[in-house]
Amino acid sequence: MDVLTPTQLPDTVQLLAAGQVVAVPSPRWYMLCARAADPAATSTVFRAKQRPTAKPLLLLLDSPATAETLFNLSGDARLLARGLWPGDLALRLPWKQGTEPIAAVGSPALVGCPDGILGQLVALAGEPLAAAVCSISTPAAGDADHPALTAGQVSAFQRTTAAGIAAVIDGGICPHGRHMTIVDCPSGAAARLEREGTVHARAVEAALTPAGEPHVG
């Protein structure tokens, strides 16, 4: 497994295009990433994490505009994307009619628009990426299985699991200790906070409240 610097993102994109899996830092922990449209690459992520394929991966996009082309965005979803993307917010979104869902991320899909190094990589890739935390997935995880917070911990994960990670981008220590916040945004219904994480519930409420008026729904 190669250890790359953030200046080597173009090299990382080439690895993704060749069907490889890479580990990339986020504010929370290192993420295993692959081209979402590459079934063999996404299978590597599932296998490395010992994750059942019935538990879909996270879909990473470069912008709200890309989300508009793939998904049915409710008014609430647009408010959340405008107010809190890019960042640590994931929206559960239904695919647009006529759009073929990507098997690895399921339907509806859990969709994020990341910032930082991970966001830069998605933008350079020019296509959606599938991602998951660099750790053994539950219920296979034991007490000693924690998400990788450093490139060294990614290397240890690779040695232990023979995960098939081609490279890790060394972005230092990931400082945040919570998952992404998830909001379910079904068509024709109000958004619902599914899980509070690094994005505070009050931030979600603020994004859903135009002009400071109370959000109803």
C-alpha positions as CSV (number, residue, x, y, z in Angstrom):
1,M,0.0,0.0,0.0
2,D,1.4,3.4,-1.0
3,V,1.3,6.4,1.3
4,L,0.6,9.5,-0.6
5,T,0.4,13.2,0.3
6,P,-2.6,15.5,-0.3
7,T,-0.7,17.0,-3.2
8,Q,-0.9,13.6,-5.0
9,L,-4.6,13.6,-5.4
10,P,-4.3,13.2,-9.2
11,D,-2.4,10.0,-8.7
12,T,-5.2,8.8,-6.3
13,V,-7.8,9.5,-9.0
14,Q,-5.8,7.4,-11.5
15,L,-5.8,4.5,-8.9
16,L,-9.6,4.9,-8.6
17,A,-10.0,4.9,-12.4
18,A,-8.0,1.6,-12.5
19,G,-10.5,0.0,-10.2
20,Q,-8.5,0.3,-7.0
21,V,-9.6,1.2,-3.4
22,V,-8.0,4.1,-1.6
23,A,-8.2,5.4,2.0
24,V,-8.8,9.1,2.4
25,P,-9.0,11.3,5.5
26,S,-12.2,13.1,6.6
27,P,-12.7,15.2,9.6
28,R,-14.0,12.1,11.4
29,W,-11.8,9.2,10.3
30,Y,-10.3,7.6,7.2
31,M,-12.7,6.4,4.6
32,L,-12.3,3.6,2.1
33,C,-13.3,4.9,-1.3
34,A,-13.9,3.4,-4.7
35,R,-15.7,4.3,-7.9
36,A,-19.4,3.9,-7.2
37,A,-20.1,2.5,-10.7
38,D,-17.3,-0.2,-10.4
39,P,-18.9,-3.3,-8.9
40,A,-15.5,-5.1,-8.5
41,A,-14.0,-2.1,-6.6
42,T,-17.0,-1.7,-4.3
43,S,-17.0,-5.4,-3.6
44,T,-13.4,-4.9,-2.3
45,V,-14.7,-2.4,0.2
46,F,-17.5,-4.7,1.4
47,R,-15.0,-7.6,1.7
48,A,-12.3,-5.5,3.5
49,K,-14.9,-4.4,6.1
50,Q,-16.5,-7.8,6.4
51,R,-19.7,-5.8,5.7
52,P,-22.9,-7.5,4.4
53,T,-23.9,-6.1,0.9
54,A,-27.3,-5.6,2.4
55,K,-25.8,-2.6,4.3
56,P,-25.1,-0.1,1.4
57,L,-22.2,2.2,1.2
58,L,-22.2,6.0,1.3
59,L,-22.4,7.8,-2.0
60,L,-20.2,10.9,-2.3
61,L,-21.0,13.7,-4.8
62,D,-19.1,16.8,-5.7
63,S,-22.0,19.3,-5.5
64,P,-25.8,19.8,-4.9
65,A,-26.1,20.2,-8.7
66,T,-24.9,16.6,-9.2
67,A,-27.5,15.5,-6.6
68,E,-30.2,17.2,-8.6
69,T,-29.3,15.2,-11.7
70,L,-29.5,11.8,-9.9
71,F,-32.1,12.2,-7.1
72,N,-35.5,13.6,-6.3
73,L,-34.8,16.5,-4.0
74,S,-37.6,17.7,-1.9
75,G,-37.8,21.4,-0.8
76,D,-36.3,20.4,2.5
77,A,-33.5,18.5,0.8
78,R,-32.6,21.5,-1.2
79,L,-32.5,23.7,1.9
80,L,-30.2,21.3,3.7
81,A,-27.9,20.9,0.7
82,R,-27.7,24.7,0.3
83,G,-27.1,25.4,4.0
84,L,-24.9,22.4,5.1
85,W,-23.1,21.1,2.0
86,P,-20.2,20.5,1.7
87,G,-19.8,19.1,5.2
88,D,-20.6,16.2,7.5
89,L,-24.2,15.9,6.6
90,A,-25.7,12.9,4.7
91,L,-29.1,12.9,3.1
92,R,-31.1,9.8,2.4
93,L,-32.5,10.5,-1.1
94,P,-34.8,8.6,-3.5
95,W,-33.4,8.1,-7.0
96,K,-35.0,10.0,-9.9
97,Q,-37.4,7.9,-12.0
98,G,-35.6,6.6,-15.0
99,T,-32.2,6.7,-13.2
100,E,-30.7,3.3,-12.5
101,P,-29.8,3.0,-8.8
102,I,-26.2,2.0,-8.1
103,A,-26.3,-1.3,-6.4
104,A,-23.5,-0.7,-3.9
105,V,-25.2,2.4,-2.4
106,G,-28.8,1.1,-2.4
107,S,-32.2,2.7,-2.9
108,P,-32.9,5.2,-1.4
109,A,-29.2,6.2,-1.2
110,L,-27.3,7.8,1.6
111,V,-25.6,10.8,-0.1
112,G,-22.9,13.1,1.1
113,C,-21.0,16.1,-0.3
114,P,-17.8,16.2,1.6
115,D,-15.4,19.0,2.2
116,G,-11.6,18.9,2.8
117,I,-9.3,16.4,1.1
118,L,-12.1,13.9,0.5
119,G,-14.2,16.6,-1.2
120,Q,-11.2,17.6,-3.4
121,L,-10.8,14.0,-4.4
122,V,-14.5,13.6,-5.4
123,A,-14.3,16.8,-7.4
124,L,-11.1,15.6,-9.2
125,A,-12.6,12.2,-9.9
126,G,-15.5,13.7,-11.8
127,E,-17.9,11.0,-10.8
128,P,-19.6,9.7,-7.7
129,L,-17.5,7.6,-5.2
130,A,-18.7,5.0,-2.8
131,A,-17.2,5.1,0.7
132,A,-17.3,3.5,4.1
133,V,-15.3,4.0,7.3
134,C,-11.9,2.2,7.4
135,S,-12.8,-0.4,10.0
136,I,-14.3,-3.8,10.5
137,S,-18.1,-3.5,10.1
138,T,-20.5,-4.5,12.8
139,P,-21.5,-7.2,13.8
140,A,-18.1,-8.6,12.8
141,A,-16.3,-5.9,14.8
142,G,-14.7,-6.7,18.1
143,D,-13.9,-4.5,21.0
144,A,-10.5,-3.6,19.5
145,D,-11.9,-2.6,16.1
146,H,-12.0,1.1,15.9
147,P,-12.1,3.5,12.8
148,A,-8.7,4.4,11.5
149,L,-7.7,8.0,12.6
150,T,-4.2,8.0,11.1
151,A,-2.5,6.7,8.0
152,G,-0.6,4.4,10.3
153,Q,-3.8,2.9,11.5
154,V,-5.0,2.4,7.9
155,S,-1.7,0.5,7.3
156,A,-2.4,-1.7,10.3
157,F,-5.9,-2.3,9.0
158,Q,-4.4,-3.3,5.7
159,R,-2.0,-5.7,7.3
160,T,-4.6,-7.3,9.5
161,T,-7.3,-7.7,6.9
162,A,-5.4,-7.9,3.6
163,A,-8.0,-5.4,2.5
164,G,-6.5,-4.6,-0.9
165,I,-6.1,-0.9,-0.3
166,A,-3.9,0.5,-3.1
167,A,-3.0,3.8,-1.3
168,V,-3.7,6.0,1.7
169,I,-3.6,9.8,1.6
170,D,-1.8,10.9,4.7
171,G,-3.8,13.8,6.0
172,G,-2.7,13.6,9.6
173,I,-4.9,12.8,12.6
174,C,-8.7,12.9,12.1
175,P,-9.9,14.9,15.2
176,H,-13.7,14.4,15.3
177,G,-15.1,11.4,17.1
178,R,-18.7,11.1,15.8
179,H,-20.5,9.9,12.7
180,M,-22.0,12.0,10.0
181,T,-25.5,13.4,10.7
182,I,-28.1,11.7,8.6
183,V,-31.4,13.3,7.5
184,D,-34.1,11.3,5.7
185,C,-35.5,13.3,2.8
186,P,-38.3,11.3,1.1
187,S,-40.3,12.7,-1.8
188,G,-43.5,14.5,-0.8
189,A,-42.8,14.5,3.0
190,A,-40.9,16.6,5.5
191,A,-37.3,15.8,6.3
192,R,-36.6,13.8,9.4
193,L,-33.5,13.7,11.5
194,E,-32.4,10.1,11.5
195,R,-29.1,10.4,13.4
196,E,-27.4,13.3,15.0
197,G,-23.6,13.4,14.5
198,T,-21.0,16.0,13.8
199,V,-23.6,18.4,12.4
200,H,-25.8,19.5,15.3
201,A,-29.5,19.0,15.2
202,R,-30.0,22.7,15.7
203,A,-27.9,23.3,12.6
204,V,-30.3,21.0,10.7
205,E,-33.2,22.9,12.0
206,A,-31.6,26.3,11.1
207,A,-31.1,25.1,7.5
208,L,-34.7,24.1,7.3
209,T,-36.0,27.4,8.6
210,P,-35.9,30.1,5.9
211,A,-35.8,33.7,7.1
212,G,-35.7,32.6,10.7
213,E,-39.3,31.3,10.8
214,P,-40.2,28.1,12.6
215,H,-40.0,25.0,10.5
216,V,-43.2,23.1,10.2
217,G,-43.4,19.4,9.2
